[in-house]
C-alpha cells in the first residue's frame, strides 16, 4: 500500500527506531500495536502470518526480529491506521512532534527590527496596520500553515512564539489566509505582525477583518519561493548580530 507522507515517514522511523534500540523489542512492538488499537489477528492478516507467530515475537519466544520484519511490522501498523482514517497517525504525530516538522525557521533577533524592515525583507504588501510600521519585532517564525493546523495541538501552538510573542509569524503554503488567522485569533498570544506566503487566490476578506479586529498588521509576501523567503529573513537576522 502506498501511503507516503512526511508525517507518516517520520513516525514510522521513530517507531522502528524505538523497537530496534529497545532491550525488549517484542514488548515495544506490542506497545505500539496497542497504541494504534490493532489486534494480533489484524496484524497477522496484514503480514500474512499466523497470530501465534506475532505472539511469539512480542513475548520474546522467538529471537529478536530482524530489520526487514520490523519494517514490515511498522508499515503494516500504519497501513491499518490509514485504512481506518489515519486517526492515530495524526494523534501520535503530535506526541512525537519535532519542531522541524512544522517550522522552516525560528530565530530571535539580537537587536530589534521594525515591522517595516520585516515587510521589506519578505517583499511584502501590507494589507492592514499602516500605523504600526515602526513597532519593534524581536524574532520571527516561518511555519508551514497546513502542517501547523493538522499537527499542532493548542499547547504545541505556543511553541511558534519562541521566547517572545512580539515577533513576526510567517505562514507558508497559504491558500487564502483564513485558517492561519483563525488559529491566531483563538490563541491567547498574539504576534506583532503576520506574513502570508504562497497565496493561490485572493486573500480571504475574513482574514483581513480578523487582523483588523485583533490589531495585528497583516501582509502578503511576494517572494518567489519559501527558500528565498527564509534566506532573506536570515539575512535580516544576521544584520542584527
C-alpha positions, 0 to 999 in steps of 0.5 A: 500500500502506498501511503507516503507522507512526511508525517507518516515517514517520520513516525514510522522511523521513530517507531522502528527506531524505538523497537530496534534500540529497545532491550525488549523489542517484542514488548515495544512492538506490542506497545505500539500495536496497542497504541494504534488499537490493532489486534494480533489477528489484524496484524497477522492478516496484514503480514500474512502470518499466523497470530501465534507467530506475532505472539511469539515475537512480542513475548520474546519466544522467538529471537529478536526480529530482524530489520526487514520484519520490523519494517514490515511490522511498522508499515503494516501498523500504519497501513491499518491506521490509514485504512481506518482514517489515519486517526492515530497517525495524526494523534501520535504525530503530535506526541512525537512532534519535532519542531522541524516538522512544522517550522522552516525557521525560528530565530530571535533577533539580537537587536530589534527590527521594525515591522517595516524592515520585516515587510521589506525583507519578505517583499511584502504588501501590507494589507492592514496596520499602516500605523504600526510600521515602526513597532519593534519585532524581536524574532520571527517564525516561518511555519508551514500553515497546513502542517501547523493546523493538522499537527499542532495541538493548542499547547504545541501552538505556543511553541511558534512564539519562541521566547517572545510573542512580539515577533513576526509569524510567517505562514507558508503554503497559504491558500487564502489566509483564513485558517492561519488567522483563525488559529491566531485569533483563538490563541491567547498570544498574539504576534506583532505582525503576520506574513502570508506566503504562497497565496493561490487566490485572493486573500480571504476578506475574513482574514483581513477583518480578523487582523483588523479586529485583533490589531495585528498588521497583516501582509502578503509576501511576494517572494518567489519561493519559501527558500528565498523567503527564509534566506532573506529573513536570515539575512535580516537576522544576521544584520542584527548580530 
